[in-house]
Amino acid sequence: MDKYTNSAWFMRIVAFALAALLFISINFEMESDKKSLGLSTAPEISTETIENVPVEVYYDRENLVVSGVPETVDVTLKGAKSLLINAKNQRDFKVYVDLSDPEISMGNRTVTFKISDLNERLVATIDPEYAEVNVQERVTKEFPVEAEYNNSLLEEGYTADQPTVSPKTVKITGAKDTIDQISYVKANLEISKGLNETVNGKATVKALDRDLNKLDVTIEPASVAVSLKVSIPSKTVSITPKQTGKAKDGIRIKSISVDPNEVTLFGSETSLGKISEVNLPVNISKIDGDTDMELDLTKPESVQKMSLGKAKVKIRTEKVDVDADEANVDPVEEEKKPETEQKQEEKVVDKDEPAAIESKTFSNIKIVPVGMKDDQDAELETDVTSITLLGEADDLKKITKDDINLTVDVSNLDEGTHDVELVVNAPQGVTWELDSKTASVTITQKDEET
């Protein structure tokens, strides 16, 4: 035994065996530690799909236009899971199409997608693998812009002028084939409510083909200023006072005037064409003397609005004597009587006492126009006439020329010459006959400087 233990080879063999045991022991402990920590000596291979990865296109942007390249693609990566997670989170790789060759030909071509800046230990698959693209010469042309709006939003009675744009033209850049398809360049003014006033705003410019499809081009400027002038037709008409009711006993209406005597109406052309005046009813039944009042104007149904809501009315009167049993004849009501009725009143003669009936004629009785508007003049062809009174002798003796008033109502007359019926105001108990029952009156507008 001592012989073997003292041998050099024995010692060598023992040392090698101890070294082998030591290596196996240490390696076993390391593997145990790795497993306890969840580590593996071999990497775990996995796949990950990254969606909507942007695509970059390299080409001569100053002279070419490229279409047909999708904006994004999906990339599927395969490799160690730790590398996949990092690539997905960082997205530090790029997907691109290279059309930078200066000798590239125009027209349609098939190109494949490429990927760069990806970890070399990852394998990438791109979906789709390729794209059908079109390469065209880049063209810039100037086009006029046409503004448009929804005219159904115009409120009733309102009209709109042709909208104007600023600037009037824009520069459009795109593929030559696309530029050649442009049929319309429009700027649509967005309006969300009824139109009853002028609108100013910004509108986005669009290039459209003949079928009104939007074209993929670049427009400079992308928006323009649009102005749409909205207005409503107007018409100025006279305000005509209309007497209503009957004057009190002993009161005679000499004139009724309105201030202002005109009003501006707003509405459609058709509606305004049917209106020549606005009537203002004036109730005279409670008038005791000269009166100034303010009355409301009634807006015609077909009119959208009026420039005035009220008007001032001046009523001028005079006192007259009345019979105890019969009120004085109202001149307006007298004018409205049928001619046959007036004739009967004029010719009433007491047949039972013919000897007591006499006649008395007055010449050059002044004819006075009443109801004249402030901005008008009235000229009578003949401003005097004769009247013959019929009645009892005692009554006629008391009547003088001053007791007789002849008037013509010009309140409803427009410019021009008119034959107007005379209104007679004479003492009670007599009838009359006129040389002429009408007077020729010419109405003219006053000079503004007057």
C-alpha positions in Angstrom: 0.0 0.0 0.0 2.7 2.4 0.8 4.3 1.6 -2.5 1.1 3.0 -4.3 0.7 6.0 -2.1 4.2 7.0 -2.6 3.9 6.7 -6.4 3.8 10.0 -8.4 1.1 8.6 -10.7 -1.1 7.8 -7.8 -1.0 11.3 -6.6 -1.7 12.6 -10.0 -4.8 10.4 -10.4 -6.1 11.4 -7.0 -5.6 15.1 -7.7 -7.4 14.8 -11.1 -10.3 13.0 -9.4 -10.6 15.7 -6.7 -10.6 18.4 -9.4 -13.3 16.6 -11.3 -15.5 16.3 -8.3 -15.0 19.9 -7.4 -16.0 21.1 -10.9 -19.1 18.9 -10.9 -20.1 20.2 -7.5 -19.7 23.9 -8.4 -21.5 23.5 -11.7 -24.4 21.7 -10.1 -24.8 24.5 -7.5 -24.9 27.1 -10.3 -27.5 25.3 -12.3 -29.6 25.0 -9.1 -29.3 28.7 -8.4 -30.3 29.6 -12.0 -33.4 27.3 -11.8 -34.3 28.8 -8.4 -34.2 32.3 -9.9 -36.3 31.3 -13.0 -33.3 31.6 -15.4 -32.6 29.3 -18.3 -29.4 28.7 -20.1 -31.2 28.6 -23.5 -33.1 31.9 -24.7 -36.9 31.6 -25.2 -38.0 32.2 -28.8 -41.3 34.0 -29.4 -43.1 36.2 -32.0 -44.8 39.6 -31.6 -46.9 41.6 -34.1 -46.6 45.3 -34.0 -49.5 47.0 -35.8 -49.8 50.4 -37.6 -46.1 51.0 -38.0 -45.6 54.2 -40.1 -44.1 53.9 -43.5 -41.5 56.4 -44.7 -41.0 57.1 -48.5 -37.7 58.3 -49.8 -37.9 60.1 -53.2 -37.3 63.5 -54.8 -40.0 65.5 -53.3 -39.3 68.7 -55.2 -39.9 67.1 -58.6 -41.9 63.9 -58.0 -45.2 62.9 -56.4 -45.6 59.3 -55.2 -49.0 57.8 -54.5 -50.3 54.4 -53.5 -47.9 53.8 -50.5 -50.0 52.9 -47.4 -49.4 55.1 -44.4 -48.9 52.1 -42.1 -48.1 48.4 -42.2 -48.0 45.6 -39.6 -44.7 44.1 -38.6 -44.3 40.6 -37.1 -41.0 40.1 -35.2 -39.5 36.7 -34.2 -36.7 36.2 -31.6 -35.8 36.3 -28.0 -38.7 37.5 -25.9 -36.6 40.0 -24.1 -35.6 41.6 -27.4 -39.2 41.5 -28.7 -40.5 43.4 -25.7 -37.8 46.0 -26.1 -38.5 46.4 -29.9 -42.3 46.7 -29.3 -41.9 49.3 -26.5 -39.2 51.4 -28.2 -40.2 51.1 -31.8 -36.8 52.3 -32.8 -36.9 50.5 -36.1 -38.2 52.0 -39.4 -40.2 50.7 -42.3 -39.5 52.4 -45.6 -39.9 52.4 -49.4 -36.8 53.6 -51.3 -37.6 55.5 -54.5 -34.7 57.8 -54.3 -33.0 56.6 -57.5 -32.6 59.7 -59.7 -33.1 57.6 -62.8 -36.5 56.3 -61.6 -39.1 56.0 -64.3 -42.6 57.5 -64.2 -45.8 55.5 -63.9 -46.9 52.4 -62.0 -44.5 50.1 -60.3 -44.3 47.5 -57.5 -42.1 48.2 -54.6 -41.2 46.1 -51.5 -41.1 47.4 -48.0 -37.8 47.4 -46.2 -36.9 47.7 -42.5 -33.9 49.4 -40.8 -32.5 49.9 -37.3 -33.8 46.5 -36.2 -31.8 44.3 -33.8 -30.0 41.8 -36.0 -31.1 38.9 -33.8 -34.7 39.6 -34.7 -36.4 38.4 -37.9 -39.1 40.7 -39.3 -42.1 39.9 -41.6 -44.0 42.9 -43.1 -47.7 42.8 -44.0 -48.3 43.7 -46.8 -44.9 42.7 -48.3 -45.2 45.2 -51.2 -47.2 48.1 -52.6 -48.4 49.2 -56.1 -47.3 52.8 -56.3 -47.5 55.5 -59.0 -44.7 57.9 -59.6 -45.6 61.2 -61.4 -44.1 64.5 -62.2 -44.8 67.1 -59.5 -46.8 70.0 -60.9 -48.0 73.3 -59.4 -50.8 75.3 -61.0 -52.9 78.3 -59.9 -56.7 78.0 -59.8 -59.5 80.4 -59.1 -61.6 79.6 -56.0 -65.4 79.5 -56.0 -67.1 80.2 -52.7 -70.4 78.4 -51.9 -72.9 78.1 -49.1 -76.2 76.5 -48.3 -78.7 79.0 -49.7 -81.6 77.1 -48.2 -80.6 78.7 -44.9 -81.6 82.2 -46.1 -84.6 83.4 -44.0 -87.8 84.3 -45.8 -87.6 87.6 -47.7 -83.8 87.8 -47.5 -81.4 87.7 -50.5 -77.7 87.1 -50.7 -75.1 88.5 -53.2 -72.6 86.2 -54.8 -70.0 85.4 -52.1 -66.5 86.8 -52.5 -63.2 85.2 -51.5 -59.8 86.5 -50.6 -57.4 85.5 -52.1 -59.3 84.8 -55.3 -56.8 82.1 -56.4 -54.8 79.3 -54.8 -51.8 77.2 -55.8 -52.4 73.5 -56.1 -49.5 71.0 -56.2 -49.8 67.3 -57.0 -49.2 64.6 -59.6 -49.7 65.8 -63.2 -52.4 63.3 -63.8 -54.3 64.5 -60.7 -53.9 68.2 -61.5 -55.4 67.5 -64.9 -58.5 66.0 -63.2 -59.3 69.2 -61.3 -62.7 70.6 -62.4 -63.7 72.6 -59.4 -61.9 74.4 -56.6 -64.4 75.3 -53.9 -64.5 76.9 -50.5 -67.6 76.0 -48.6 -68.7 78.6 -46.0 -70.0 76.6 -43.0 -73.3 78.1 -41.7 -75.2 76.5 -38.8 -78.3 78.8 -38.5 -80.7 80.9 -40.5 -79.2 83.7 -42.6 -80.5 87.2 -42.0 -77.2 89.2 -41.9 -73.9 89.5 -43.6 -71.4 86.7 -42.8 -67.6 86.8 -42.8 -65.6 83.7 -42.1 -62.9 81.2 -43.1 -63.5 78.3 -45.5 -61.3 75.3 -46.3 -60.4 74.9 -50.0 -61.1 71.6 -51.7 -60.1 70.5 -55.2 -62.7 68.3 -56.9 -63.0 66.3 -60.1 -66.0 66.5 -62.4 -67.9 64.0 -60.2 -67.2 66.1 -57.1 -64.7 63.6 -55.7 -62.1 65.2 -53.5 -58.6 64.9 -55.0 -55.4 64.2 -53.1 -53.4 67.4 -53.7 -51.7 70.1 -51.6 -53.4 73.5 -51.6 -51.7 76.8 -50.7 -53.3 78.6 -48.8 -55.4 75.8 -47.4 -58.2 78.2 -46.4 -59.5 81.5 -47.7 -61.6 84.4 -46.3 -65.2 84.4 -47.5 -67.7 87.3 -47.3 -71.4 86.8 -47.9 -73.5 89.9 -48.1 -77.1 89.3 -46.9 -79.8 91.9 -47.3 -83.5 92.2 -47.6 -85.4 94.1 -50.3 -87.1 97.4 -49.1 -89.7 99.8 -50.3 -90.8 103.1 -48.9 -94.5 103.8 -49.0 -96.7 106.5 -47.6 -98.6 106.3 -44.3 -102.2 107.1 -45.0 -104.5 108.2 -42.2 -108.0 106.5 -42.3 -110.8 108.1 -40.3 -112.9 105.8 -38.3 -115.9 106.6 -36.2 -118.0 109.8 -36.4 -117.0 113.2 -35.2 -118.8 114.6 -32.1 -121.6 117.1 -32.6 -120.3 120.6 -33.2 -116.8 119.3 -34.2 -115.6 119.3 -37.8 -112.4 117.6 -38.8 -110.4 120.0 -41.0 -107.3 118.0 -41.5 -105.3 114.9 -40.4 -101.6 114.7 -40.9 -99.0 112.1 -40.1 -95.4 112.6 -39.1 -93.4 110.9 -40.5 -95.7 110.3 -43.5 -93.6 107.5 -44.9 -92.4 104.1 -43.7 -89.9 101.7 -45.2 -91.0 98.1 -45.5 -88.7 95.0 -45.7 -89.7 91.8 -47.4 -89.6 89.8 -50.6 -89.9 91.6 -53.9 -93.2 89.9 -54.6 -94.7 90.9 -51.3 -93.5 94.5 -51.5 -94.9 94.9 -55.1 -98.4 94.4 -53.8 -98.2 97.2 -51.2 -98.6 100.9 -52.1 -99.4 102.4 -48.7 -99.8 101.6 -45.1 -103.1 102.6 -43.6 -103.2 104.2 -40.2 -106.7 104.1 -38.6 -107.6 107.3 -36.7 -110.6 107.1 -34.5 -112.2 110.6 -34.5 -115.2 109.7 -32.3 -113.6 111.0 -29.1 -111.9 114.1 -30.6 -113.0 117.4 -28.8 -110.6 119.7 -30.6 -107.1 120.0 -32.0 -105.3 116.8 -30.9 -101.8 115.4 -31.2 -101.3 111.7 -30.6 -99.0 108.7 -31.3 -100.5 105.6 -32.9 -99.1 102.1 -33.6 -98.5 101.1 -37.1 -99.8 97.7 -38.1 -97.3 95.6 -40.1 -98.7 94.0 -43.2 -98.7 90.2 -42.9 -96.4 89.6 -45.9 -93.8 92.1 -44.6 -90.8 90.9 -42.5 -90.2 94.2 -40.7 -90.8 97.9 -40.8 -88.5 100.9 -40.2 -91.2 102.4 -37.8 -93.5 101.0 -35.2 -95.4 104.2 -34.4 -96.3 107.5 -36.1 -97.4 110.9 -34.7 -100.8 112.1 -35.8 -102.0 115.8 -35.9 -105.7 116.4 -36.0 -107.0 119.9 -36.7 -110.7 120.8 -36.0 -113.1 123.6 -35.9 -116.3 124.3 -34.0 -119.6 124.4 -35.9 -123.1 125.2 -34.9 -125.5 122.2 -34.9 -129.3 122.0 -34.8 -130.8 120.8 -31.6 -132.2 117.6 -33.2 -129.5 116.9 -35.9 -125.8 116.7 -35.7 -123.6 118.4 -38.3 -122.8 116.3 -41.4 -119.4 114.7 -41.1 -117.5 115.6 -44.3 -115.9 112.2 -44.6 -119.2 110.4 -44.2 -120.8 112.8 -46.6 -118.2 112.0 -49.2 -118.9 108.3 -48.8 -122.6 108.7 -49.5 -123.9 107.3 -52.8 -124.4 109.9 -55.4 -128.1 109.1 -55.7 -128.5 109.7 -52.0 -126.8 113.1 -52.3 -129.0 114.0 -55.2 -132.1 113.2 -53.2 -130.9 115.4 -50.3 -130.0 118.2 -52.6 -133.4 118.2 -54.3 -135.6 117.8 -51.2 -138.3 120.5 -51.4 -141.2 120.8 -49.2 -144.1 120.2 -51.7 -146.7 121.3 -49.1 -145.4 124.8 -49.0 -144.0 125.6 -52.4 -144.4 129.3 -52.0 -142.0 129.4 -49.0 -139.1 127.8 -50.9 -136.6 130.1 -52.5 -133.1 130.0 -53.8 -130.0 132.0 -53.1 -126.8 131.8 -55.1 -123.3 132.5 -53.8 -120.4 133.0 -56.3 -116.6 132.5 -55.8 -116.9 130.2 -52.9 -113.3 129.2 -52.0 -112.5 125.4 -52.3 -110.1 124.3 -49.6 -108.0 121.0 -49.9 -107.8 119.0 -46.6 -105.7 116.1 -45.4 -102.6 117.3 -47.4 -99.3 115.5 -46.5 -96.4 117.5 -45.3 -94.2 116.7 -48.3 -96.9 117.4 -50.9 -98.5 120.4 -52.6 -102.0 120.4 -54.0 -103.0 122.7 -56.8 -106.6 123.1 -57.9 -107.4 123.9 -61.5 -110.2 126.2 -60.3 -110.2 127.0 -56.6 -113.6 128.7 -56.5 -117.1 127.8 -57.6 -120.7 128.8 -57.2 -123.4 127.2 -55.1 -127.2 127.7 -55.1 -129.0 127.1 -51.8 -132.7 126.1 -51.7 -134.8 126.6 -48.6 -137.3 128.8 -46.8 -136.9 132.5 -47.3 -136.4 133.2 -43.6 -133.6 130.6 -43.4 -131.9 131.9 -46.5 -131.9 135.4 -45.3 -129.7 134.4 -42.3 -127.1 132.6 -44.4 -124.0 134.4 -45.5 -121.0 133.4 -47.7 -119.0 132.7 -44.6 -121.4 130.0 -43.5 -120.6 127.8 -46.5 -117.4 125.6 -46.6 -116.3 123.7 -49.7 -113.5 121.1 -49.3 -111.7 118.3 -51.2 -110.1 115.5 -49.3 -106.6 114.9 -50.8 -105.3 112.6 -48.0 -105.4 109.4 -50.2 -104.0 110.9 -53.4 -100.7 110.1 -55.0 -98.8 112.3 -57.4 -100.7 113.3 -60.5 -104.0 114.9 -61.4 -107.3 113.7 -59.9 -111.0 114.6 -60.1 -112.1 114.8 -56.5 -115.7 115.2 -55.3 -116.5 118.4 -53.4 -117.7 118.2 -49.8 -120.2 120.8 -48.8 -120.7 122.0 -45.3 -123.7 124.3 -45.2 -126.2 125.4 -42.5 -129.0 123.0 -41.6 -132.4 123.2 -43.2 -131.2 124.0 -46.8 -130.3 122.0 -49.8 -127.8 123.0 -52.5 -126.8 122.7 -56.1 -123.2 123.1 -57.3 -122.0 124.2 -60.7 -119.6 121.3 -60.6 -119.6 118.4 -58.1 -115.9 117.7 -58.6 -112.7 119.7 -58.7 -109.5 118.9 -60.6 -106.6 118.6 -58.2 -102.9 118.1 -59.1 -100.6 116.6 -56.4 -96.9 117.2 -56.6 -94.0 116.4 -54.2 -92.4 119.4 -52.4 -88.9 120.4 -53.3 -86.5 119.0 -50.6 -84.9 122.3 -50.2 -88.2 124.0 -49.5 
